[in-house]
Amino acid sequence: MKIKSNEISSLIKEEIKHFSHALESNDVGTVISVGDGIALVYGLDKAMLGELLLFPHDIYGMVMNLDPDHVGVALFGNDRLIKEGDIVKRTNKVTEVPVGNALLGRVVNALGVPLDNGLTIKTKKYRPIERIAPSVMTRKKVDTPLETGIKAIDAMTPIGRGQRELIIGDRQTGKTAIVIDTIINQRDKNVKCIYVAIGQKNSSVAGIYQKLKEYHAMSYTVIINAAASELAPLQYIAPYSAMAMAEEWLENGEDVLVVFDDLSKHAVAYRTLSLLLKRSPGREAYPGDIFYVHSRLLERACKLDKKYGGGSITALPIVETQAGDISSYIPTNIISITDGQIFLVTDYFNAGLRPAIDTGLSVSRVGSDAQFKMMKQVAKSLKIELANYRELLSFSQFGSDLDKETKRILTHGAILTETLKQAQYSPYPCSRQVIEIYAVKNGYFDEVKPSSLLELLDDLYSYISTSHKAVVAALDKQKELTAEIEKKLKTGIEQFVRTIK
């Protein structure tokens, strides 16, 4: 690699003078150097950016650099099988992946090849992994909720179909747990899901597959596994492959949820590729086009107007921070691309507040447009009440004498905080969330010990759904807390509170 590529090119040109007629088609090239998953190929003057090239041993590569005297190719196979002087052929096709319903329930790699020892995926449709995002004129305002089943999110940072909501936090704070619960909650909601694992351990991905299977979620889910053991080029193209698969359903008028777990590892994979391709490093050694890499990916998530099919792609990118620093390079890049973020805090997680969501730093720029009317009605002041509680809590640590109003706010805030705790793999229907938040916000449980609250809320929902079935049915159907429904709900809650007293 110490010899410059143009010097190698001149040597090759000299050597093949007598065979120049064989290379005049520009469809066949020669490997001039190979290593670390990157090959430099001479003689492919007409190669396209992103084109698939065929190497010996049926190994494919994607053109990533177009230099004057050679092309830089990222390999999708074992580079040890390729040596200098090997013949490379153009395929005249850009990198593409299989799409369609045949992928549902499968675990595939970034090229759509099965990894689950199942049957070959039978589909005649393929799509290029790169595509220009739908134009503004074909899009529609995000106005339909994508229910996560998690109270803290659906109430305060709602996600709409077609939105891009970032999930950000340190490692081991429950980021993946949130997206897995969201996928489980899409059962019977006509939303297809794609989970993209980038740089994860194979054992972790296997565990996620088993959980999704256990909760009957694999029937509408595809897992794309670009594990840590995979080559950097496969990790790099994995999210683009997912978007290509999602766009097939989008254009058929269907709703899709795509999870990228996680884009900080994707950025590292792209940095690795760029440095090996001799591209200049920029800030924090990331190449200058890293923003474009993620923006052109996430911009493809949208909600289409009914004239153009009416489908949607919702993107949930995950980014890992270091010591809670959301002001570093990659997090700030992706925060500026997305429509809001859910910020998870290590201290909350360790204190048992799970999901460990910081309600102050978490925001949804779509807001109440992505909520059912009944949720808007009960949750509109929830964030303010929690903010007041956290502020008073920090001040109350310095003083012993507290006035009556301060004590009330602290007691009520502790109950509200406890309400937002939720076990993993147990997403709640929206009607249940509304009933629980309504009861707690109106002070029915302020005299209860916080430690026993979640058990009582379980009992409350069981009581309402058996003794007052009409209330739950009306909420599920109308998605609105009318005066009549509220009156019946209030009666049911009061009856329950009397029984526990």
C-alpha positions as CSV (number, residue, x, y, z in Angstrom):
1,M,0.0,0.0,0.0
2,K,3.1,2.3,0.2
3,I,3.3,2.5,-3.6
4,K,1.0,5.1,-5.0
5,S,-1.9,3.8,-6.9
6,N,-1.1,5.8,-10.0
7,E,2.4,4.2,-10.1
8,I,0.8,0.8,-9.9
9,S,-1.6,1.8,-12.7
10,S,1.3,2.8,-15.0
11,L,3.0,-0.5,-14.3
12,I,-0.2,-2.4,-15.2
13,K,-0.6,-0.3,-18.3
14,E,2.9,-1.2,-19.4
15,E,2.4,-4.9,-18.7
16,I,-0.9,-5.3,-20.6
17,K,0.0,-3.3,-23.8
18,H,-0.2,-6.5,-25.8
19,F,-3.6,-7.3,-24.3
20,S,-5.2,-3.8,-24.5
21,H,-7.9,-5.1,-26.8
22,A,-9.3,-7.3,-23.9
23,L,-9.9,-4.3,-21.7
24,E,-11.3,-1.8,-24.2
25,S,-14.9,-2.7,-23.2
26,N,-14.4,-0.9,-19.8
27,D,-16.6,-3.6,-18.3
28,V,-13.6,-5.6,-17.0
29,G,-11.0,-4.4,-14.5
30,T,-8.0,-5.6,-12.6
31,V,-7.4,-5.5,-8.8
32,I,-4.3,-3.4,-8.1
33,S,-4.4,-3.6,-4.3
34,V,-6.7,-5.2,-1.7
35,G,-6.8,-5.2,2.1
36,D,-9.1,-4.4,5.1
37,G,-12.2,-5.0,3.0
38,I,-11.2,-2.4,0.4
39,A,-10.1,-3.1,-3.2
40,L,-8.6,-0.6,-5.7
41,V,-9.5,-1.6,-9.3
42,Y,-8.0,-0.3,-12.5
43,G,-9.7,-0.3,-15.9
44,L,-13.4,0.4,-15.0
45,D,-13.6,3.9,-16.5
46,K,-17.4,3.6,-16.9
47,A,-18.2,2.3,-13.4
48,M,-21.0,4.1,-11.6
49,L,-21.0,5.2,-8.0
50,G,-22.8,2.6,-5.9
51,E,-22.5,0.0,-8.7
52,L,-22.1,-3.7,-7.8
53,L,-18.9,-5.3,-9.1
54,L,-18.3,-9.1,-9.3
55,F,-15.0,-10.4,-8.0
56,P,-13.6,-14.0,-8.1
57,H,-15.2,-16.5,-5.8
58,D,-18.6,-14.8,-6.3
59,I,-17.7,-11.9,-4.0
60,Y,-19.4,-8.7,-4.6
61,G,-18.3,-5.1,-3.9
62,M,-19.8,-1.7,-4.2
63,V,-18.0,1.3,-5.9
64,M,-17.5,4.1,-3.4
65,N,-14.6,6.1,-4.9
66,L,-14.3,7.3,-8.5
67,D,-10.7,8.4,-8.9
68,P,-9.0,9.4,-12.2
69,D,-7.0,6.2,-12.5
70,H,-8.9,3.6,-10.4
71,V,-12.1,3.0,-8.5
72,G,-12.3,2.3,-4.7
73,V,-14.5,-0.6,-3.9
74,A,-16.0,-1.7,-0.5
75,L,-16.1,-5.5,-0.5
76,F,-19.1,-7.6,0.8
77,G,-17.1,-10.8,1.3
78,N,-13.8,-12.2,2.5
79,D,-11.0,-10.0,1.1
80,R,-8.4,-12.7,1.8
81,L,-9.8,-14.7,-1.2
82,I,-9.0,-11.8,-3.6
83,K,-5.5,-11.0,-4.7
84,E,-3.7,-8.4,-6.9
85,G,-4.2,-9.1,-10.6
86,D,-7.7,-10.7,-10.2
87,I,-10.2,-9.9,-12.9
88,V,-13.3,-7.8,-11.8
89,K,-16.5,-7.5,-13.8
90,R,-19.1,-4.8,-13.9
91,T,-22.7,-5.9,-13.3
92,N,-24.3,-2.6,-14.6
93,K,-26.6,-2.7,-11.5
94,V,-26.4,-0.5,-8.4
95,T,-26.6,-2.3,-5.0
96,E,-30.1,-3.6,-4.5
97,V,-32.0,-5.8,-2.0
98,P,-35.1,-8.0,-2.2
99,V,-38.4,-6.4,-1.0
100,G,-41.9,-7.5,-0.3
101,N,-43.9,-9.6,2.2
102,A,-41.6,-12.6,1.7
103,L,-39.2,-10.9,4.1
104,L,-41.6,-10.8,7.0
105,G,-40.6,-13.1,9.9
106,R,-37.0,-13.4,8.6
107,V,-33.6,-12.5,9.8
108,V,-31.4,-11.3,6.9
109,N,-28.1,-9.6,6.4
110,A,-27.6,-6.1,4.8
111,L,-28.0,-7.6,1.3
112,G,-31.2,-9.5,2.1
113,V,-29.5,-12.9,2.4
114,P,-31.2,-15.1,5.0
115,L,-29.3,-15.7,8.3
116,D,-32.0,-17.8,10.1
117,N,-31.3,-21.1,8.3
118,G,-34.7,-20.8,6.7
119,L,-35.8,-21.2,3.1
120,T,-34.5,-18.9,0.3
121,I,-36.5,-15.7,0.1
122,K,-38.7,-15.9,-2.9
123,T,-39.4,-12.5,-4.4
124,K,-39.1,-11.1,-7.9
125,K,-38.9,-7.5,-6.7
126,Y,-35.7,-5.7,-5.9
127,R,-35.0,-2.1,-5.0
128,P,-31.8,-0.1,-5.1
129,I,-30.7,0.8,-1.5
130,E,-30.1,4.5,-2.4
131,R,-33.0,6.6,-3.5
132,I,-33.9,10.3,-3.4
133,A,-36.4,11.1,-0.6
134,P,-40.0,11.8,-1.6
135,S,-40.5,15.5,-2.4
136,V,-42.3,18.0,-0.1
137,M,-45.3,18.2,-2.5
138,T,-46.0,14.4,-2.1
139,R,-46.0,14.5,1.7
140,K,-48.7,15.1,4.2
141,K,-48.7,16.5,7.7
142,V,-48.0,13.9,10.4
143,D,-51.4,13.5,12.2
144,T,-51.8,9.8,13.1
145,P,-50.4,8.4,16.3
146,L,-47.9,5.6,16.3
147,E,-48.8,4.0,19.7
148,T,-45.7,2.8,21.6
149,G,-47.8,1.4,24.5
150,I,-45.4,3.3,26.9
151,K,-47.2,5.8,29.1
152,A,-44.2,8.2,29.4
153,I,-43.9,8.5,25.6
154,D,-47.5,8.4,24.4
155,A,-48.5,11.0,27.0
156,M,-45.6,13.5,26.8
157,T,-43.4,12.9,23.7
158,P,-45.9,11.3,21.3
159,I,-44.7,9.7,18.0
160,G,-46.7,10.1,14.8
161,R,-46.7,7.8,11.7
162,G,-44.1,9.4,9.4
163,Q,-42.1,11.0,12.2
164,R,-38.4,10.6,12.9
165,E,-37.9,10.4,16.7
166,L,-34.4,10.0,18.1
167,I,-33.9,7.7,21.1
168,I,-30.7,8.8,22.8
169,G,-28.8,8.0,26.0
170,D,-25.8,6.2,27.5
171,R,-25.3,2.5,27.1
172,Q,-27.4,0.3,29.4
173,T,-30.2,2.8,29.9
174,G,-33.0,0.9,28.1
175,K,-32.9,2.4,24.6
176,T,-33.4,-1.0,22.8
177,A,-36.1,-2.0,25.4
178,I,-38.2,1.0,24.3
179,V,-38.1,0.1,20.6
180,I,-38.8,-3.6,21.2
181,D,-41.9,-2.7,23.3
182,T,-43.0,-0.4,20.4
183,I,-42.6,-3.2,17.9
184,I,-44.6,-5.6,20.1
185,N,-47.3,-2.9,20.5
186,Q,-47.9,-2.8,16.7
187,R,-49.6,-6.2,16.7
188,D,-53.0,-5.9,15.0
189,K,-52.3,-2.2,14.2
190,N,-51.4,-2.8,10.5
191,V,-47.8,-1.5,10.9
192,K,-45.0,-3.5,9.5
193,C,-41.7,-3.3,11.4
194,I,-38.0,-3.5,10.4
195,Y,-35.4,-3.7,13.2
196,V,-31.8,-2.9,12.0
197,A,-29.0,-4.1,14.3
198,I,-25.8,-2.3,13.5
199,G,-22.6,-3.4,15.3
200,Q,-24.5,-5.5,17.9
201,K,-23.4,-8.9,19.2
202,N,-25.0,-11.8,17.4
203,S,-26.2,-13.2,20.8
204,S,-28.0,-9.9,21.5
205,V,-29.8,-10.0,18.1
206,A,-30.8,-13.7,18.7
207,G,-32.3,-12.7,22.1
208,I,-34.3,-9.9,20.4
209,Y,-35.5,-12.4,17.8
210,Q,-36.6,-14.8,20.5
211,K,-38.5,-12.1,22.4
212,L,-40.3,-10.8,19.3
213,K,-41.2,-14.4,18.4
214,E,-42.5,-15.0,22.0
215,Y,-44.8,-12.0,21.8
216,H,-46.0,-13.0,18.2
217,A,-44.4,-9.9,16.7
218,M,-42.2,-11.6,14.1
219,S,-45.1,-12.2,11.7
220,Y,-45.0,-8.5,10.8
221,T,-41.3,-7.8,11.5
222,V,-38.0,-8.1,9.5
223,I,-34.6,-8.2,11.4
224,I,-31.6,-6.9,9.4
225,N,-28.5,-8.0,11.2
226,A,-25.2,-6.2,10.4
227,A,-23.4,-7.6,13.5
228,A,-20.1,-6.4,15.0
229,S,-18.4,-9.4,13.3
230,E,-19.6,-8.3,9.9
231,L,-17.5,-6.2,7.5
232,A,-17.8,-2.4,7.8
233,P,-19.4,-2.1,4.2
234,L,-22.3,-4.3,5.3
235,Q,-22.8,-2.3,8.5
236,Y,-22.7,0.8,6.4
237,I,-25.4,-0.2,3.9
238,A,-27.7,-2.0,6.4
239,P,-29.9,1.1,7.2
240,Y,-30.2,2.0,3.5
241,S,-31.3,-1.6,2.8
242,A,-34.0,-1.3,5.5
243,M,-35.3,2.0,3.9
244,A,-35.5,0.3,0.5
245,M,-37.6,-2.5,2.0
246,A,-39.8,-0.1,3.8
247,E,-40.4,2.0,0.7
248,E,-41.9,-0.9,-1.1
249,W,-44.7,-1.0,1.6
250,L,-44.8,2.8,1.7
251,E,-45.7,3.0,-2.0
252,N,-48.4,0.4,-1.5
253,G,-50.1,2.7,1.1
254,E,-48.9,0.7,4.2
255,D,-47.4,2.0,7.4
256,V,-43.9,1.0,8.4
257,L,-41.8,1.4,11.5
258,V,-38.0,1.3,11.0
259,V,-35.6,1.1,14.0
260,F,-31.9,1.8,13.6
261,D,-30.0,0.4,16.5
262,D,-27.7,2.3,16.5
263,L,-26.5,5.1,14.3
264,S,-23.5,5.9,16.4
265,K,-22.0,2.5,15.4
266,H,-23.1,3.2,11.8
267,A,-21.1,6.4,11.9
268,V,-18.1,4.5,13.1
269,A,-18.5,2.0,10.3
270,Y,-18.6,4.8,7.7
271,R,-15.6,6.5,9.3
272,T,-13.7,3.2,9.0
273,L,-14.6,2.9,5.3
274,S,-13.7,6.5,4.6
275,L,-10.3,6.3,6.2
276,L,-9.5,3.1,4.3
277,L,-10.6,4.8,1.1
278,K,-8.1,7.6,1.9
279,R,-10.9,10.2,2.3
280,S,-9.8,13.2,4.5
281,P,-11.0,12.9,8.1
282,G,-12.8,16.0,9.6
283,R,-14.1,16.7,13.0
284,E,-13.4,14.0,15.6
285,A,-11.9,12.0,12.6
286,Y,-15.4,11.6,11.1
287,P,-15.5,12.5,7.3
288,G,-17.0,15.8,6.3
289,D,-20.0,14.1,4.7
290,I,-21.2,12.2,7.8
291,F,-24.2,14.6,8.2
292,Y,-25.2,13.9,4.6
293,V,-24.9,10.1,5.2
294,H,-27.5,10.3,8.0
295,S,-29.7,13.1,6.6
296,R,-30.3,11.3,3.2
297,L,-31.2,8.2,5.2
298,L,-33.6,9.7,7.7
299,E,-35.2,12.1,5.1
300,R,-36.7,9.1,3.4
301,A,-39.0,8.7,6.5
302,C,-42.3,10.5,5.8
303,K,-46.1,10.3,5.5
304,L,-47.4,10.4,1.9
305,D,-50.5,12.2,0.8
306,K,-53.4,10.0,-0.1
307,K,-53.0,10.9,-3.8
308,Y,-49.6,9.2,-3.7
309,G,-50.6,6.1,-1.7
310,G,-51.0,7.5,1.8
311,G,-48.4,5.2,3.4
312,S,-45.8,6.2,6.0
313,I,-42.3,5.3,7.2
314,T,-41.6,6.1,10.9
315,A,-38.0,6.1,11.8
316,L,-36.7,5.5,15.3
317,P,-32.9,6.0,15.2
318,I,-30.9,5.2,18.4
319,V,-27.7,7.0,19.3
320,E,-25.4,6.2,22.2
321,T,-23.9,9.0,24.2
322,Q,-20.8,9.1,26.3
323,A,-21.4,10.2,30.0
324,G,-24.7,11.8,28.9
325,D,-23.1,14.3,26.5
326,I,-25.7,15.1,23.9
327,S,-23.6,18.0,22.6
328,S,-21.0,15.8,20.9
329,Y,-20.7,15.6,17.1
330,I,-22.9,12.6,16.0
331,P,-25.7,13.2,18.5
332,T,-26.0,16.9,17.6
333,N,-26.0,16.0,13.9
334,I,-28.9,13.5,14.3
335,I,-30.8,15.8,16.7
336,S,-30.8,18.4,14.0
337,I,-32.1,15.9,11.4
338,T,-34.9,14.3,13.5
339,D,-38.3,15.7,14.7
340,G,-37.6,15.3,18.4
341,Q,-35.7,13.1,20.9
342,I,-36.4,10.8,23.8
343,F,-33.5,11.3,26.2
344,L,-32.7,8.5,28.7
345,V,-30.7,9.1,31.9
346,T,-28.4,6.7,33.7
347,D,-29.3,8.1,37.2
348,Y,-33.0,7.5,36.6
349,F,-32.4,4.0,35.3
350,N,-30.2,3.1,38.4
351,A,-32.9,4.6,40.7
352,G,-35.5,2.2,39.3
353,L,-37.4,4.8,37.2
354,R,-37.9,2.8,34.0
355,P,-38.2,3.8,31.3
356,A,-35.6,6.3,32.4
357,I,-36.9,9.2,30.3
358,D,-35.8,12.7,31.2
359,T,-39.1,14.6,30.6
360,G,-37.3,18.0,30.5
361,L,-34.9,17.2,27.7
362,S,-37.2,14.9,25.7
363,V,-39.4,16.6,23.1
364,S,-41.6,15.7,20.1
365,R,-41.8,18.4,17.5
366,V,-45.0,16.9,16.1
367,G,-46.5,17.2,19.6
368,S,-50.2,16.7,20.2
369,D,-50.9,16.3,16.4
370,A,-49.7,12.7,17.0
371,Q,-52.1,12.1,19.9
372,F,-55.6,10.8,20.2
373,K,-58.0,13.5,21.6
374,M,-58.5,11.6,24.9
375,M,-54.7,11.5,25.5
376,K,-54.4,15.3,24.8
377,Q,-57.2,15.9,27.3
378,V,-55.6,14.0,30.2
379,A,-51.9,14.6,29.6
380,K,-51.7,18.3,28.5
381,S,-50.3,19.6,31.8
382,L,-48.3,16.5,32.8
383,K,-44.9,17.8,31.8
384,I,-45.4,21.1,33.7
385,E,-46.5,19.2,36.8
386,L,-43.5,16.9,36.7
387,A,-41.1,19.9,36.0
388,N,-42.5,21.7,39.1
389,Y,-42.1,18.5,41.2
390,R,-38.5,18.0,40.1
391,E,-37.6,21.7,40.8
392,L,-39.2,21.6,44.3
393,L,-37.6,18.3,45.0
394,S,-34.1,19.6,44.5
395,F,-34.9,22.7,46.7
396,S,-36.7,20.7,49.5
397,Q,-33.4,18.8,50.2
398,F,-32.0,22.0,51.7
399,G,-34.9,22.8,54.0
400,S,-36.8,20.9,56.7
401,D,-39.9,23.2,57.1
402,L,-42.2,22.9,54.0
403,D,-45.5,24.7,53.6
404,K,-48.7,22.8,52.9
405,E,-48.8,23.6,49.2
406,T,-45.2,22.5,48.7
407,K,-45.9,19.2,50.5
408,R,-48.9,18.7,48.2
409,I,-46.9,19.2,45.0
410,L,-44.2,16.9,46.3
411,T,-46.7,14.2,47.2
412,H,-48.6,14.5,44.0
413,G,-45.4,14.6,41.9
414,A,-44.0,11.4,43.5
415,I,-47.3,9.6,42.6
416,L,-47.1,11.0,39.0
417,T,-43.5,9.8,38.6
418,E,-44.4,6.4,39.9
419,T,-47.3,6.2,37.5
420,L,-44.9,6.5,34.5
421,K,-43.0,3.4,35.6
422,Q,-43.7,0.5,33.3
423,A,-42.3,-3.1,33.1
424,Q,-40.6,-4.2,29.9
425,Y,-42.6,-6.3,27.3
426,S,-45.9,-4.9,28.6
427,P,-47.1,-2.1,26.4
428,Y,-50.5,-0.7,27.4
429,P,-53.5,0.1,25.1
430,C,-54.2,3.8,24.9
431,S,-57.5,3.5,26.8
432,R,-55.7,2.0,29.8
433,Q,-53.1,4.8,29.8
434,V,-55.8,7.4,29.8
435,I,-57.7,5.8,32.7
436,E,-54.5,5.5,34.8
437,I,-53.3,9.0,34.1
438,Y,-56.8,10.5,34.6
439,A,-57.1,8.8,38.0
440,V,-53.6,9.9,39.2
441,K,-53.8,13.5,37.8
442,N,-57.1,14.1,39.6
443,G,-55.5,13.2,42.9
444,Y,-57.4,9.9,43.6
445,F,-54.2,8.2,44.7
446,D,-52.3,11.0,46.4
447,E,-52.8,9.4,49.8
448,V,-51.4,6.0,48.6
449,K,-47.8,4.9,49.2
450,P,-45.8,5.3,46.0
451,S,-44.5,1.7,46.3
452,S,-47.9,0.2,46.1
453,L,-49.3,2.5,43.4
454,L,-48.5,0.3,40.3
455,E,-50.3,-2.7,41.8
456,L,-53.3,-0.5,42.6
457,L,-53.4,0.9,39.0
458,D,-53.4,-2.7,37.7
459,D,-56.4,-3.5,40.0
460,L,-58.1,-0.2,38.9
461,Y,-57.9,-1.1,35.2
462,S,-59.1,-4.7,35.9
463,Y,-62.0,-3.2,37.9
464,I,-63.0,-0.7,35.2
465,S,-62.7,-3.2,32.4
466,T,-64.9,-5.7,34.1
467,S,-67.4,-3.6,36.1
468,H,-67.5,-0.7,33.6
469,K,-66.9,-2.3,30.3
470,A,-68.8,0.4,28.4
471,V,-66.2,3.0,29.5
472,V,-63.2,1.1,28.0
473,A,-65.2,0.2,24.9
474,A,-66.2,3.9,24.4
475,L,-62.7,5.1,24.8
476,D,-61.4,2.5,22.4
477,K,-64.0,3.5,19.8
478,Q,-64.3,7.2,20.1
479,K,-60.7,8.1,21.2
480,E,-62.2,11.0,23.0
481,L,-63.0,11.7,26.7
482,T,-66.5,13.2,26.3
483,A,-68.5,14.6,29.3
484,E,-70.6,11.5,29.4
485,I,-67.7,9.0,29.3
486,E,-65.8,11.1,31.9
487,K,-68.8,11.0,34.2
488,K,-68.9,7.2,34.0
489,L,-65.1,6.9,34.4
490,K,-65.2,9.2,37.5
491,T,-67.9,7.0,39.0
492,G,-66.0,3.9,38.4
493,I,-62.7,5.3,39.9
494,E,-64.6,6.6,43.0
495,Q,-66.2,3.2,43.5
496,F,-62.8,1.5,43.3
497,V,-61.1,4.0,45.7
498,R,-63.9,3.4,48.2
499,T,-63.2,-0.4,48.1
500,I,-59.5,0.0,48.7
501,K,-60.0,2.4,51.6
